Amino acid sequence: MRWFYDLRISIKLALTFFLILALTCILGAFSLLQIQKVNRSTTDMADNWLPSVQIALEMEVAISRVRGNQLLRLSSAGADDAAYKKQVDAQLALFEEKLAAFGPLAPLPEEQAQYRRLKQAFDEYKRVQAAVAQAFEGGRREQGLDLMRGDGARHYREVFDAADKLVVLNKEGSREAGPRRTPSTAPRWR
């Protein structure tokens, strides 16, 4: 270490400056690499997982509104049939729109299988809802009620459960897309 003491002060300062500069460059490169990882995770969540969750939740709301308006239509004894039918048709159209929008956001095999299940259940639900609407329009409210209680309720639960499963899958996917946590980096408030 004697050689370092024998150097002139200007050389010592220059060496120290370059050492600090090199360490700063290494730290900067490491930071950029870490920010790229965070950016990839954030982009994946923003472009795929969060829109998927939002659309699946909107489908749940739409199908619930269809069911609710059908029940209100049934209990109204014909007073507001046109308004309830309009609401049911609008919510069915909204559900179909959201269903079509969800398709490209389902790249994983499990999501695709659940998406196909949802589409199939919704097609069956639409078929029953058309029969319920015909019964209402034909003045056969009891037949419409029986359809709603039987096949309508079963298919409604299938649609709702399939949409709910998509919500769960996408929430799990968004958690996995985030940075991997170790016990030392996990939040302490849990």
C-alpha positions as CSV (number, residue, x, y, z in Angstrom):
1,M,0.0,0.0,0.0
2,R,3.1,2.2,0.2
3,W,2.9,2.9,-3.5
4,F,-0.4,4.7,-3.0
5,Y,1.1,7.0,-0.4
6,D,4.0,7.8,-2.7
7,L,1.6,9.0,-5.5
8,R,1.1,12.7,-6.0
9,I,-2.2,14.2,-4.7
10,S,-3.5,14.9,-8.2
11,I,-3.1,11.3,-9.2
12,K,-4.8,10.2,-6.0
13,L,-7.7,12.5,-6.7
14,A,-8.0,11.4,-10.3
15,L,-8.0,7.7,-9.3
16,T,-10.6,8.3,-6.7
17,F,-12.7,10.3,-9.2
18,F,-12.6,7.5,-11.8
19,L,-13.3,4.9,-9.1
20,I,-16.4,6.8,-8.1
21,L,-17.4,7.3,-11.7
22,A,-17.0,3.6,-12.4
23,L,-19.1,2.6,-9.4
24,T,-21.8,5.2,-10.4
25,C,-21.9,3.7,-14.0
26,I,-22.2,0.2,-12.6
27,L,-25.0,1.2,-10.3
28,G,-26.8,3.1,-13.1
29,A,-26.6,0.1,-15.4
30,F,-28.0,-2.2,-12.6
31,S,-30.8,0.3,-12.0
32,L,-31.7,0.4,-15.6
33,L,-32.0,-3.4,-15.8
34,Q,-34.2,-3.4,-12.7
35,I,-36.4,-0.7,-14.1
36,Q,-36.8,-2.6,-17.3
37,K,-38.1,-5.6,-15.3
38,V,-40.6,-3.4,-13.5
39,N,-41.7,-1.8,-16.8
40,R,-42.3,-5.2,-18.4
41,S,-44.4,-6.3,-15.4
42,T,-46.4,-3.1,-15.3
43,T,-47.0,-3.1,-19.0
44,D,-48.2,-6.7,-18.8
45,M,-50.6,-5.9,-16.0
46,A,-51.9,-2.7,-17.7
47,D,-52.3,-4.2,-21.2
48,N,-53.5,-7.7,-20.4
49,W,-54.5,-8.5,-16.8
50,L,-56.3,-5.5,-15.6
51,P,-58.4,-5.0,-18.8
52,S,-59.3,-8.7,-18.5
53,V,-60.4,-8.4,-14.9
54,Q,-62.4,-5.2,-15.8
55,I,-64.2,-6.8,-18.8
56,A,-65.0,-10.0,-16.8
57,L,-66.5,-7.9,-14.0
58,E,-68.5,-5.9,-16.5
59,M,-69.8,-9.2,-18.0
60,E,-70.9,-10.2,-14.4
61,V,-72.7,-6.9,-14.0
62,A,-74.4,-7.1,-17.4
63,I,-75.7,-10.7,-16.8
64,S,-76.9,-9.8,-13.3
65,R,-78.8,-6.8,-14.8
66,V,-80.4,-9.1,-17.4
67,R,-81.6,-11.5,-14.7
68,G,-82.8,-8.6,-12.5
69,N,-84.7,-6.9,-15.3
70,Q,-86.3,-10.2,-16.3
71,L,-87.5,-10.7,-12.7
72,L,-88.7,-7.1,-12.5
73,R,-90.5,-7.6,-15.8
74,L,-92.2,-10.7,-14.5
75,S,-93.3,-9.0,-11.3
76,S,-94.6,-5.9,-13.1
77,A,-97.6,-7.7,-14.4
78,G,-97.2,-6.1,-17.8
79,A,-97.0,-2.5,-16.7
80,D,-93.5,-1.7,-17.9
81,D,-92.8,-4.7,-20.2
82,A,-91.4,-2.5,-23.0
83,A,-88.9,-0.7,-20.7
84,Y,-87.7,-4.0,-19.1
85,K,-87.4,-5.7,-22.4
86,K,-85.4,-2.8,-23.7
87,Q,-83.1,-3.0,-20.7
88,V,-82.7,-6.8,-21.1
89,D,-81.9,-6.4,-24.8
90,A,-79.4,-3.6,-24.0
91,Q,-77.6,-5.7,-21.3
92,L,-77.5,-8.8,-23.5
93,A,-75.9,-6.7,-26.3
94,L,-73.4,-5.2,-23.8
95,F,-72.6,-8.7,-22.6
96,E,-71.9,-9.9,-26.1
97,E,-69.8,-6.9,-26.8
98,K,-67.7,-7.5,-23.7
99,L,-67.5,-11.2,-24.5
100,A,-66.1,-10.4,-27.9
101,A,-63.6,-7.9,-26.4
102,F,-62.4,-10.5,-23.9
103,G,-61.4,-13.1,-26.5
104,P,-58.1,-11.5,-27.6
105,L,-57.1,-11.0,-24.0
106,A,-57.2,-14.7,-23.2
107,P,-53.9,-16.1,-24.3
108,L,-53.5,-18.8,-21.7
109,P,-55.0,-22.3,-22.3
110,E,-56.9,-22.2,-19.0
111,E,-58.3,-18.8,-19.9
112,Q,-59.3,-20.0,-23.4
113,A,-61.0,-23.1,-22.0
114,Q,-62.9,-20.9,-19.5
115,Y,-63.8,-18.4,-22.2
116,R,-65.2,-21.2,-24.4
117,R,-67.2,-22.4,-21.4
118,L,-68.5,-18.9,-20.8
119,K,-69.5,-18.5,-24.5
120,Q,-71.3,-21.9,-24.5
121,A,-73.2,-21.1,-21.2
122,F,-74.1,-17.6,-22.6
123,D,-75.5,-19.1,-25.8
124,E,-77.7,-21.5,-23.7
125,Y,-78.7,-18.6,-21.5
126,K,-79.7,-16.5,-24.5
127,R,-81.8,-19.4,-25.9
128,V,-83.7,-19.6,-22.6
129,Q,-84.1,-15.9,-22.4
130,A,-85.6,-15.8,-25.9
131,A,-88.1,-18.5,-24.8
132,V,-88.9,-16.5,-21.6
133,A,-89.4,-13.4,-23.8
134,Q,-91.8,-15.3,-26.1
135,A,-93.7,-16.5,-23.1
136,F,-94.0,-13.0,-21.7
137,E,-95.1,-11.6,-25.0
138,G,-97.6,-14.4,-25.5
139,G,-99.2,-13.7,-22.1
140,R,-97.8,-17.0,-20.6
141,R,-96.1,-15.5,-17.6
142,E,-96.3,-18.7,-15.6
143,Q,-94.5,-20.6,-18.3
144,G,-91.9,-17.7,-18.4
145,L,-91.5,-17.9,-14.7
146,D,-91.0,-21.7,-14.8
147,L,-88.3,-21.3,-17.5
148,M,-86.6,-18.6,-15.4
149,R,-86.6,-20.7,-12.3
150,G,-85.4,-23.8,-14.1
151,D,-83.2,-23.6,-17.1
152,G,-82.8,-19.8,-16.8
153,A,-81.5,-20.0,-13.2
154,R,-79.1,-22.9,-14.1
155,H,-77.7,-21.2,-17.1
156,Y,-77.4,-17.9,-15.3
157,R,-75.3,-19.5,-12.6
158,E,-73.2,-21.2,-15.3
159,V,-72.6,-17.8,-17.0
160,F,-71.9,-16.0,-13.8
161,D,-69.6,-18.7,-12.4
162,A,-67.6,-18.8,-15.7
163,A,-67.2,-15.0,-15.7
164,D,-66.2,-15.1,-12.0
165,K,-63.7,-17.8,-12.8
166,L,-62.2,-15.5,-15.4
167,V,-61.9,-12.8,-12.9
168,V,-60.1,-15.1,-10.5
169,L,-57.7,-16.4,-13.2
170,N,-56.8,-12.8,-14.3
171,K,-56.3,-11.6,-10.7
172,E,-54.0,-14.5,-10.1
173,G,-52.2,-13.7,-13.4
174,S,-51.7,-10.1,-12.5
175,R,-50.2,-11.1,-9.1
176,E,-47.8,-13.5,-11.0
177,A,-46.9,-10.8,-13.5
178,G,-45.7,-8.5,-10.7
179,P,-42.2,-8.7,-9.4
180,R,-41.4,-11.8,-7.6
181,R,-41.3,-11.2,-3.8
182,T,-39.0,-12.8,-1.4
183,P,-39.6,-12.7,2.4
184,S,-37.1,-9.8,2.7
185,T,-38.9,-7.7,0.1
186,A,-42.5,-8.6,1.0
187,P,-44.5,-5.7,2.6
188,R,-44.3,-5.7,6.3
189,W,-48.0,-4.6,6.9
190,R,-49.4,-8.0,6.0
